[in-house]
Amino acid sequence: MKYLQELHDGDRISDIYLIKHKQSAVTKNGKPYDNVILMDKTGTMDAKVWDPNSAGIGDFDVLDYVEIVGEVSSYNGQLQVSVKRARLCHEGEYDPADYLPMSSRDITEMYNELLGIIGTIQNKYLKYILEDLFIKDEKFIKEFKYSSAAKAVHHGFVGGLLEHTLSVTKLCDFYSRQYPKLNRDLLLTAAICHDIGKTRELSAFPKNDYTDEGQFIGHIVIGVEMVDKIIDNIPDFPVFLASELRHCILAHHGELEFGSPKKPAIMEAVALNFADNLDAKMETFTELLNATTENGWLGFNRLLDSNVIRTREE
């Protein structure tokens, strides 16, 4: 198949794509049409079905795999597809791996590495939390392995949450060796748990959109609620330790304007905030550079808060 990222202005396509979005609309002249977003593992592209009632346009809906015949054109600087024919496809006609953005790393290997780190935690109370989630809870484990870390921005792919969590945890492990005052068990437990709420904030692929719970509450508070539920079942869990762990999760975005209910008040919360921020920004930059071969200025990026450019090799 020809992936969306490979398409250019003027191309004709006849391939199967996943339908991420579909909405009926009406032109200024009162004619019906459909706004559609096509998706594959390389990204998304807007499409228009200008005559949805024509014989060549079959019935299809969001999350269907559809054979699209059409023409690619540029509109307001963005490519879009004018759909001429559309046919609903059935299982066996397509490989789902072609349509979902995936981590470049092996999910099983990453998860085993995370389990290895969990095995080094000495505090029995913190270890209980980690084992309850990451060893015993099969439903959570499956969701965690295959969730993204964001709808967009960074790590927005299958396995993205796991990849991001592992990176943040390894950075925090380094920090704990560099700065001995840090409580390693607390910091690493907070790092491993800091984004667990995203398993409920975002729906599974291919939709990968905010759930009602995600919109109303957000992953930070959801994550604290998940940890609290486990703590409630651990006899004699130290009250102050529970507050420290909750605080690290609540403060991991660092600033109130970035969504943190609290600003960091202990060393471990500061370290977690910097590790989380560093990994997010490095992945954002990596995805920007992977998306183009240009050596010039790549434009303004909101997360990096700067106009960015690729480092030149002399």
C-alpha positions as CSV (number, residue, x, y, z in Angstrom):
1,M,0.0,0.0,0.0
2,K,1.0,3.6,-0.4
3,Y,1.2,5.2,3.1
4,L,-0.4,8.7,3.7
5,Q,3.0,10.2,4.5
6,E,4.2,9.2,0.9
7,L,1.4,11.0,-0.9
8,H,1.9,14.2,-2.9
9,D,-0.2,16.8,-4.6
10,G,-1.7,15.3,-7.8
11,D,-1.4,11.7,-6.7
12,R,-4.3,9.2,-7.4
13,I,-4.9,6.6,-4.7
14,S,-6.6,3.3,-4.6
15,D,-5.8,1.8,-1.2
16,I,-7.3,0.7,2.1
17,Y,-7.3,3.2,5.0
18,L,-8.7,3.3,8.5
19,I,-11.4,5.9,9.1
20,K,-10.6,7.9,12.2
21,H,-13.4,10.5,11.8
22,K,-16.5,11.0,9.7
23,Q,-19.0,13.8,9.9
24,S,-21.8,14.9,7.5
25,A,-21.9,18.5,6.5
26,V,-23.6,20.8,4.0
27,T,-21.9,23.2,1.5
28,K,-22.9,26.9,1.2
29,N,-25.1,25.8,-1.7
30,G,-26.9,23.3,0.4
31,K,-25.3,20.2,-1.0
32,P,-24.5,17.4,1.4
33,Y,-20.9,16.1,1.8
34,D,-18.8,14.2,4.3
35,N,-15.7,15.3,6.2
36,V,-13.5,12.3,6.7
37,I,-10.1,11.7,8.3
38,L,-8.1,8.8,6.9
39,M,-5.5,7.1,9.1
40,D,-2.5,4.7,8.7
41,K,0.6,4.1,10.8
42,T,2.3,7.2,9.2
43,G,-0.3,9.7,10.2
44,T,-3.7,11.1,9.2
45,M,-5.1,13.1,6.2
46,D,-8.3,15.0,5.6
47,A,-10.6,13.7,3.0
48,K,-13.9,15.0,1.4
49,V,-16.7,12.9,0.0
50,W,-18.4,15.5,-2.1
51,D,-21.2,13.2,-3.3
52,P,-21.9,10.7,-0.5
53,N,-25.1,9.5,-2.1
54,S,-23.5,8.4,-5.4
55,A,-23.4,4.7,-6.3
56,G,-19.7,4.4,-5.9
57,I,-19.7,5.4,-2.2
58,G,-20.6,2.5,0.1
59,D,-21.7,2.7,3.7
60,F,-18.9,3.0,6.2
61,D,-18.3,4.5,9.6
62,V,-15.6,5.6,12.1
63,L,-13.0,2.8,12.8
64,D,-13.9,1.0,9.6
65,Y,-11.3,-0.1,7.1
66,V,-12.3,1.3,3.7
67,E,-10.8,1.0,0.2
68,I,-10.5,4.6,-1.0
69,V,-10.2,5.7,-4.6
70,G,-9.6,9.4,-5.0
71,E,-7.3,12.2,-5.9
72,V,-4.8,14.1,-3.6
73,S,-4.7,17.9,-3.8
74,S,-3.4,20.8,-1.7
75,Y,-5.8,23.1,0.1
76,N,-4.6,25.9,2.4
77,G,-1.2,24.3,2.5
78,Q,-2.4,20.9,3.6
79,L,-3.0,17.8,1.5
80,Q,-6.4,16.3,1.3
81,V,-8.2,13.5,-0.6
82,S,-11.2,14.0,-2.8
83,V,-12.9,10.6,-2.5
84,K,-14.5,9.2,-5.7
85,R,-15.2,5.7,-4.6
86,A,-15.3,4.0,-1.2
87,R,-15.8,0.4,-0.3
88,L,-16.1,-1.2,3.2
89,C,-13.4,-3.8,3.6
90,H,-13.6,-7.0,5.7
91,E,-11.2,-8.8,8.0
92,G,-8.4,-10.5,6.0
93,E,-8.2,-7.7,3.4
94,Y,-5.9,-5.6,5.5
95,D,-3.1,-5.9,8.2
96,P,-3.9,-3.7,11.3
97,A,-0.2,-3.2,11.8
98,D,-0.2,-0.9,8.7
99,Y,-2.7,1.4,10.3
100,L,-1.6,2.0,13.9
101,P,1.4,4.0,14.8
102,M,3.7,1.7,16.8
103,S,6.7,2.2,19.1
104,S,9.9,1.4,17.3
105,R,11.0,-0.7,20.3
106,D,9.8,-4.2,21.2
107,I,7.0,-3.9,23.8
108,T,7.8,-7.2,25.6
109,E,11.4,-6.2,26.0
110,M,10.5,-2.8,27.4
111,Y,8.0,-4.3,29.8
112,N,10.5,-6.8,31.0
113,E,13.1,-4.1,31.6
114,L,10.5,-2.2,33.6
115,L,9.8,-5.3,35.7
116,G,13.5,-5.6,36.3
117,I,13.6,-2.1,37.8
118,I,10.5,-2.9,39.9
119,G,12.4,-5.9,41.3
120,T,15.1,-3.5,42.7
121,I,12.6,-1.6,44.9
122,Q,13.4,-2.3,48.6
123,N,10.5,-0.5,50.4
124,K,7.9,-3.2,51.0
125,Y,4.9,-0.8,50.8
126,L,6.0,0.8,47.6
127,K,6.8,-2.6,46.1
128,Y,3.4,-3.8,46.9
129,I,1.8,-1.0,44.9
130,L,4.0,-1.7,41.9
131,E,3.5,-5.5,42.0
132,D,-0.3,-5.1,42.4
133,L,-0.4,-3.0,39.2
134,F,2.3,-4.3,37.0
135,I,2.4,-8.0,37.9
136,K,-1.0,-9.0,39.2
137,D,-3.5,-6.7,37.4
138,E,-3.8,-8.4,33.9
139,K,-6.4,-5.9,32.6
140,F,-4.2,-2.9,33.6
141,I,-1.0,-4.5,32.2
142,K,-2.6,-5.0,28.8
143,E,-3.9,-1.4,28.7
144,F,-0.6,0.0,29.9
145,K,1.5,-1.9,27.3
146,Y,-0.6,-0.8,24.4
147,S,-1.6,2.7,25.4
148,S,-0.2,5.9,24.0
149,A,1.3,8.6,26.2
150,A,-0.7,11.4,24.4
151,K,-3.3,12.1,21.8
152,A,-0.6,14.0,19.9
153,V,2.4,16.0,21.1
154,H,4.8,13.1,22.0
155,H,4.7,9.3,22.3
156,G,1.3,9.3,20.5
157,F,1.6,5.7,19.4
158,V,0.9,2.1,20.5
159,G,3.4,1.4,23.3
160,G,4.1,5.1,23.8
161,L,3.0,5.1,27.4
162,L,5.3,2.2,28.2
163,E,8.2,3.7,26.3
164,H,7.8,7.1,28.0
165,T,7.4,5.6,31.5
166,L,10.5,3.4,31.0
167,S,12.6,6.4,29.8
168,V,11.4,8.6,32.7
169,T,12.2,5.9,35.2
170,K,15.7,5.3,33.9
171,L,16.4,9.0,34.0
172,C,15.2,9.1,37.6
173,D,17.4,6.1,38.4
174,F,20.4,8.1,37.1
175,Y,19.3,11.1,39.1
176,S,19.2,8.9,42.3
177,R,22.8,7.9,41.7
178,Q,23.9,11.5,40.9
179,Y,22.1,13.0,43.9
180,P,22.3,10.6,47.0
181,K,19.8,12.7,49.0
182,L,17.0,11.4,46.7
183,N,14.9,8.6,48.1
184,R,15.4,6.1,45.2
185,D,12.4,3.9,46.1
186,L,10.0,6.8,46.3
187,L,11.3,8.5,43.2
188,L,11.3,5.3,41.0
189,T,7.8,4.3,42.2
190,A,6.5,7.8,41.4
191,A,8.2,7.6,38.0
192,I,6.6,4.3,37.2
193,C,3.2,5.4,38.4
194,H,3.2,9.0,37.2
195,D,1.2,8.5,34.0
196,I,-0.8,5.4,34.9
197,G,-4.0,7.5,34.7
198,K,-3.5,7.8,31.0
199,T,-4.8,4.2,30.6
200,R,-8.2,5.7,31.5
201,E,-7.7,9.3,30.2
202,L,-7.3,8.1,26.6
203,S,-9.2,5.5,24.7
204,A,-7.4,2.6,23.0
205,F,-6.2,2.7,19.5
206,P,-7.2,3.3,16.8
207,K,-9.5,6.0,18.4
208,N,-6.8,7.3,20.9
209,D,-9.0,10.2,22.0
210,Y,-10.0,11.6,25.4
211,T,-12.5,9.6,27.4
212,D,-15.3,11.3,29.4
213,E,-13.2,10.6,32.5
214,G,-10.2,12.0,30.9
215,Q,-12.0,15.2,30.0
216,F,-13.6,15.7,33.4
217,I,-10.7,14.6,35.7
218,G,-7.5,14.1,33.8
219,H,-4.7,11.6,34.1
220,I,-2.9,13.2,37.1
221,V,-5.9,12.9,39.5
222,I,-7.0,9.6,38.0
223,G,-3.5,8.2,38.7
224,V,-3.6,9.3,42.3
225,E,-7.0,7.7,42.7
226,M,-5.7,4.4,41.3
227,V,-2.7,4.5,43.7
228,D,-5.1,5.4,46.6
229,K,-7.3,2.4,45.9
230,I,-4.3,0.1,46.3
231,I,-3.0,1.8,49.4
232,D,-6.4,1.4,51.1
233,N,-5.9,-2.4,50.9
234,I,-2.4,-2.4,52.4
235,P,-2.4,-2.7,56.2
236,D,-0.4,0.0,58.1
237,F,0.7,1.8,55.0
238,P,2.7,4.8,56.3
239,V,0.6,7.9,56.1
240,F,3.4,10.3,55.3
241,L,4.9,8.0,52.6
242,A,1.5,7.9,51.0
243,S,1.3,11.7,50.9
244,E,4.8,11.9,49.4
245,L,3.9,9.5,46.6
246,R,0.6,11.3,45.9
247,H,2.5,14.6,45.9
248,C,5.0,13.4,43.3
249,I,2.3,12.3,41.0
250,L,0.2,15.5,41.5
251,A,3.2,17.7,40.9
252,H,4.9,16.0,38.0
253,H,3.9,18.7,35.5
254,G,5.8,21.1,37.6
255,E,3.7,24.3,37.2
256,L,0.0,25.0,37.9
257,E,-0.4,26.4,34.4
258,F,0.8,23.1,33.0
259,G,-1.9,21.2,34.8
260,S,-0.2,20.3,38.0
261,P,-2.6,20.6,41.0
262,K,0.6,21.2,43.1
263,K,4.1,22.5,42.5
264,P,7.0,20.3,43.6
265,A,7.7,20.5,47.3
266,I,10.2,17.6,47.8
267,M,13.4,16.6,45.9
268,E,11.8,13.6,44.4
269,A,8.9,15.6,42.9
270,V,11.4,18.1,41.4
271,A,13.5,15.2,39.9
272,L,10.4,13.5,38.4
273,N,9.2,16.8,36.9
274,F,12.5,17.3,35.1
275,A,12.7,13.7,33.9
276,D,9.2,13.8,32.6
277,N,9.8,17.2,30.9
278,L,13.1,16.1,29.4
279,D,11.8,12.9,27.9
280,A,8.7,14.6,26.4
281,K,10.8,17.3,24.8
282,M,13.5,14.9,23.4
283,E,10.8,12.7,21.9
284,T,9.0,15.7,20.4
285,F,12.2,16.8,18.8
286,T,12.9,13.2,17.6
287,E,9.5,13.0,16.0
288,L,10.0,16.4,14.3
289,L,13.3,15.3,12.8
290,N,12.0,11.9,11.8
291,A,9.1,13.5,9.9
292,T,11.3,15.5,7.5
293,T,14.7,15.4,5.7
294,E,14.9,19.2,5.6
295,N,17.9,20.9,7.1
296,G,16.4,24.4,7.3
297,W,14.3,25.9,10.0
298,L,11.3,23.6,10.8
299,G,9.0,26.2,12.3
300,F,7.6,27.0,15.8
301,N,6.9,24.1,18.1
302,R,4.5,24.8,21.0
303,L,5.9,22.3,23.4
304,L,9.5,23.4,22.8
305,D,8.3,27.1,22.7
306,S,10.8,27.8,19.9
307,N,11.5,27.8,16.2
308,V,13.6,24.7,15.8
309,I,16.3,23.5,13.4
310,R,18.2,20.3,12.9
311,T,21.8,20.1,14.1
312,R,24.2,20.2,11.2
313,E,27.0,17.6,10.8
314,E,30.2,19.3,9.7
